[in-house]
Amino acid sequence: MINLDDYGLLTIFAVGLIAILGAGEIGRLLGARVVGRGGGDVSTLEGATLGLLALMIGFTFAMALSRFEARRDAVVNEANAIGTTALRARLLPAPDRSEVLKLLKEYVQIRLEVTRSALSVHALNTVIARSNQIQEALWQTTMAVAAKDAALVPTGVFIQSLNEMIDNHGKRLAAAQNRVPNIVFLSLYGVAIFAFAFVGYANGLQKRRLRFPTYLMGAIVASVILLVQDLDRPTAGFISVSQQPMLDLAASIASYSK
């Protein structure tokens, strides 16, 4: 099965547009051949396929938009969790305080680097592994501080925020990996191709065969599908989740360590 994630959005748009318009042209030629020979009224079938296409686009757009909003909320929640952890880390005794803030600063930078470009699977796994290493280092430092004085209140509140930070890391990863299934987009393109084949066929049955309306509608449909796919791609595409909360957090942590 074709995996659309292996191709760029512009490539998918170009191929999809050509396939949709090509199906319309093939349908128009077939319709022109049967004119006057009982081609029949295909308006009902044409309307049904276009209605099905509109319904599928609407549902797919809703799926992609909900996932986009979940990824946006995950960034805000994780930034808040890391920020709280950094604030409480300032309550820890030296030299552990400086070490924890240094690790948190690197932790935030890793998150920003992930969103700046589309990473390969190997590179993404490397980033996740480094994040887990930082989490482990933070936990080991916290255990060492707690072993020195188990009754230390700052250590307790820091542990609580650290747990929340780790939990939000998992939630953000899950949100990033929660994508619209590939089969949904393939089905969407398939329905679009069949729908425009019927549109072209109905146009071929007419005495005045106008291509421009079909081409214009085909370009609009391909553009809308492209928009839905763009929403579904977290780090590759024209629409991206704002990382401003993480940028603000990075600036705050940098000021803490001065």
Summary of the structure (lengths in Angstrom):
residues: 258
radius of gyration: 26.7
end to end distance: 53.5
largest distance: 94.0
contacts: 782
relative contact order: 0.21
helix: 79%
strand: 0%
